[in-house]
Amino acid sequence: MSEFIKPSSGLVLQRVKAPLRLTDFKLIAFDMDSTLINIECIDEIADAVGKKAEVAAITEATMRGEIKDFKESLRRRVALLQGVPVAALQQVYDERLKLNPGAAELVAACKAAGLKVLLVSGGFTFFANRVKDRLGIDFARSNLLDEADGKLTGEVVQQSWGDICDGAEKRRTLREVASLLGVSLTETIAVGDGANDLPMMAEAGLSVAYHAKPRVREQAMVAINDGGLDRLLEILK
């Protein structure tokens, strides 16, 4: 039977009973944009060429699940970035990107409890690698923007695992890292906010929606609707 923390507290449990033990888990996977960090990086890069509104509208529709094909959605948005100076990415990182409240605290608590930490993002390596280093995250997978002559080409680079990290790739990456670590999927946690996080959340032993779209909140075992990511520690003792 489900146990609920009052929705008025901004923390809702569905199909799971609290408290759980953090040490029952071995791996936690985080989405990046709007989950670990406060922005959708692609929207902010687009701002450099006056196309933020156009790109953000596609991003929002994709995260709500209205655009089903994430790969096609990303290609459409990245194409709009053609000609953006690569220096604009550093500017976005320096001036606009902030960790979401409680992100550092939750990652630190997980690491202290012996969990490995995975960042798996439909965003970009420029930001994912910096966030990985900043938080001491163990593994990261994200998309690589192509560049030439100091400018973005509007394309995504093929990597050894594939071309675009979409929902299916997020799920595959969670399974791959769990297998690498020799842990079962029931010992994993997945945290996200958008429709492309649902495949990996469905695989995990505990799924967590953070300030998420309605469809994601409804399907998650835990929904953090107010406050920081570290509110998960109210459940995982």
Secondary structure, DSSP 8 states (H G I E B T S, - for coil): ------GGGTEEE-S--S-B-GGG-SEEEE-TBTTTBSS-HHHHHHHTTT-HHHHHHHHHHHHTTSS--HHHHHHHHHHTTTT-BTHHHHHHHHHT--B-TTHHHHHHHHHHTT-EEEEEEEEEHHHHHHHHHHHT-SEEEEE-EEEETTEEEEEE--BTTBS---HHHHHHHHHHHHHHHT--GGGEEEEESSGGGHHHHHHSSEEEEES--HHHHHH-SEEE-SS-GGGGGGTB-
